[in-house]
């Protein structure tokens, strides 16, 4: 259980950092008072893709790390 909490925290932090960087590079601007626009949807799509990618990678890494420590 401890690993899943740390994986979620690390995943969120990495996603936040990389999404902010992508947002600065692409310059997506959106104003929620004007309703949902395409830039907001792109931003949410980027967040989702990054989060699930980091989560998958970290789960694979921690599973491999745990298997090697249990076998040795």
Phi, psi and omega per residue, in radians:
X1 nan -0.622 -3.140
X2 -1.105 -0.690 3.139
X3 -1.099 -0.702 -3.109
X4 -1.176 -0.612 3.091
X5 -1.184 -0.730 3.138
X6 -1.232 -0.617 3.078
X7 -1.105 -0.766 3.129
X8 -1.097 -0.727 3.133
X9 -1.161 -0.818 3.118
X10 -1.091 -0.724 3.123
X11 -1.062 -0.793 -3.140
X12 -1.113 -0.763 -3.129
X13 -1.112 -0.809 3.128
X14 -1.115 -0.705 3.112
X15 -1.100 -0.777 -3.135
X16 -1.057 -0.820 -3.102
X17 -1.102 -0.853 -3.095
X18 -1.226 -0.617 3.109
X19 -1.178 -0.680 3.069
X20 -1.096 -0.735 3.119
X21 -1.093 -0.813 3.124
X22 -1.098 -0.684 3.107
X23 -1.100 -0.691 3.111
X24 -1.194 -0.683 -3.114
X25 -1.221 -0.785 -3.084
X26 -1.420 -0.448 3.120
X27 1.272 0.522 3.096
X28 -1.096 2.162 3.055
X29 -2.146 2.390 3.057
X30 -2.592 2.627 -3.118
X31 -2.137 2.053 -3.072
X32 -1.228 -0.324 3.123
X33 -1.235 -0.378 3.112
X34 -1.601 0.107 -3.141
X35 1.688 -3.102 -3.136
X36 -1.394 2.197 3.091
X37 -2.054 3.084 -3.031
X38 -1.155 -0.564 -3.138
X39 -1.154 -0.642 3.076
X40 -1.130 -0.730 3.119
X41 -1.144 -0.681 3.057
X42 -1.082 -0.763 -3.137
X43 -1.078 -0.771 3.113
X44 -1.146 -0.657 3.098
X45 -1.130 -0.739 3.103
X46 -1.094 -0.798 3.107
X47 -1.001 -0.835 -3.118
X48 -1.093 -0.789 -3.132
X49 -1.113 -0.763 3.130
X50 -1.148 -0.782 -3.089
X51 -1.074 -0.861 -3.105
X52 -1.209 -0.543 3.071
X53 -1.169 -0.860 3.113
X54 -1.100 -0.698 3.136
X55 -1.089 -0.774 3.136
X56 -1.115 -0.792 -3.130
X57 -1.109 -0.804 -3.114
X58 -1.185 -0.650 3.077
X59 -1.109 -0.704 3.083
X60 -1.121 -0.745 -3.130
X61 -1.121 -0.841 -3.114
X62 -1.203 -0.583 3.097
X63 -1.166 -0.725 3.114
X64 -1.151 -0.715 3.138
X65 -1.128 -0.753 3.136
X66 -1.176 -0.676 3.124
X67 -1.151 -0.682 -3.135
X68 -1.247 -0.578 3.118
X69 -1.338 -0.506 3.111
X70 -1.328 -0.535 -3.120
X71 -1.393 -0.438 -3.037
X72 -1.675 nan nan
